[in-house]
Amino acid sequence: MTEQEKLPPKTCEIDRLVTGAADIEKIISGQKRAVRRNGRYADPGEIMVLHNHSFKVDKVYRQTLGDLTDEMAQDEGYPTLEEYKNAILSIHKGMPWVPNMKVWVHEFSPVGE
């Protein structure tokens, strides 16, 4: 059984994975290499196109918020975990940071650049 066959069905489409202008710029410039979401937006091997730049989804897996490290926050485009946490909480007003909350991690890399 392949990794993809073990994953549940996607809850959204890849074109909704990254929509914010600041995040798109971070990805294009190489500062952001991962996105965490409540749902699963992509399959490994799928291609995401942002402003004519293509990125291949390398890995999709589950993780708890409590498992995040500074290095993982840097993959999200933030210098520290605390800055990533503050950014997420400012986007989702009233949402608490629950360490055992599970999220889907989507890791990607540029295609042909």
C-alpha positions as CSV (number, residue, x, y, z in Angstrom):
1,M,0.0,0.0,0.0
2,T,1.4,3.4,-0.9
3,E,1.5,6.5,1.4
4,Q,-1.2,8.1,-0.7
5,E,-3.5,5.1,-0.4
6,K,-3.3,5.3,3.4
7,L,-4.5,8.9,3.4
8,P,-8.2,9.7,3.8
9,P,-10.0,11.6,1.1
10,K,-9.1,15.3,0.6
11,T,-11.4,17.8,2.4
12,C,-10.5,20.6,0.0
13,E,-8.7,21.2,-3.3
14,I,-5.1,22.2,-3.7
15,D,-5.9,25.6,-5.2
16,R,-7.3,26.6,-1.8
17,L,-4.2,25.5,0.1
18,V,-2.5,28.9,-0.1
19,T,-4.5,32.0,-1.0
20,G,-3.0,34.8,1.1
21,A,-0.7,37.2,-0.8
22,A,1.9,37.3,1.9
23,D,2.1,33.5,2.0
24,I,2.3,33.2,-1.8
25,E,5.2,35.7,-1.8
26,K,7.0,33.7,1.0
27,I,6.6,30.5,-1.0
28,I,7.8,32.0,-4.3
29,S,10.8,33.5,-2.5
30,G,11.7,30.2,-0.8
31,Q,10.9,31.3,2.7
32,K,7.9,29.0,3.1
33,R,8.0,25.3,2.4
34,A,5.1,24.0,4.4
35,V,1.4,24.7,5.2
36,R,-0.6,23.4,8.1
37,R,-4.4,23.2,7.7
38,N,-7.3,21.6,9.6
39,G,-8.2,19.6,6.4
40,R,-6.2,17.7,3.8
41,Y,-5.9,19.8,0.6
42,A,-3.4,17.9,-1.5
43,D,-2.0,14.5,-2.3
44,P,1.8,13.8,-2.4
45,G,2.9,14.4,-6.0
46,E,0.2,17.0,-6.7
47,I,1.4,20.3,-8.3
48,M,0.4,23.7,-6.8
49,V,0.7,26.7,-9.1
50,L,1.2,30.2,-7.6
51,H,1.7,33.1,-10.0
52,N,3.1,30.9,-12.7
53,H,5.5,29.1,-10.3
54,S,4.9,25.4,-9.7
55,F,5.5,23.5,-6.5
56,K,5.3,19.8,-5.9
57,V,3.6,18.5,-2.7
58,D,6.3,16.2,-1.3
59,K,4.6,15.0,1.9
60,V,1.2,15.1,3.6
61,Y,0.9,13.9,7.2
62,R,-0.8,14.6,10.5
63,Q,0.8,16.4,13.4
64,T,-0.3,18.0,16.7
65,L,0.2,21.6,17.4
66,G,2.2,20.6,20.4
67,D,4.7,18.8,18.2
68,L,5.7,22.0,16.4
69,T,9.3,23.2,16.7
70,D,11.1,26.5,15.8
71,E,12.5,24.7,12.7
72,M,8.9,23.7,11.6
73,A,7.8,27.3,12.1
74,Q,10.7,28.4,9.9
75,D,9.4,26.0,7.2
76,E,6.1,27.9,7.6
77,G,7.9,31.2,7.0
78,Y,8.2,32.4,10.6
79,P,11.5,32.9,12.5
80,T,10.2,31.2,15.7
81,L,7.3,29.0,16.9
82,E,6.0,31.8,19.0
83,E,5.7,34.1,16.0
84,Y,4.0,31.4,14.0
85,K,1.6,30.8,16.9
86,N,0.8,34.5,17.2
87,A,0.2,34.8,13.5
88,I,-2.2,31.8,13.5
89,L,-4.1,33.1,16.5
90,S,-4.4,36.6,14.9
91,I,-5.9,35.0,11.8
92,H,-8.3,32.8,13.7
93,K,-9.8,35.3,16.3
94,G,-10.9,33.6,19.5
95,M,-9.3,30.2,18.6
96,P,-7.2,28.8,21.5
97,W,-3.8,27.1,20.8
98,V,-4.6,23.5,21.8
99,P,-1.4,21.5,21.8
100,N,-3.2,18.2,21.2
101,M,-5.1,19.6,18.2
102,K,-4.2,17.6,15.0
103,V,-3.5,19.4,11.8
104,W,-2.5,18.3,8.3
105,V,1.0,19.2,7.2
106,H,1.6,19.8,3.5
107,E,5.3,20.1,2.6
108,F,6.3,21.2,-0.9
109,S,9.3,22.2,-3.1
110,P,9.7,24.2,-6.3
111,V,9.4,22.4,-9.6
112,G,12.1,23.0,-12.2
113,E,13.5,26.2,-10.6
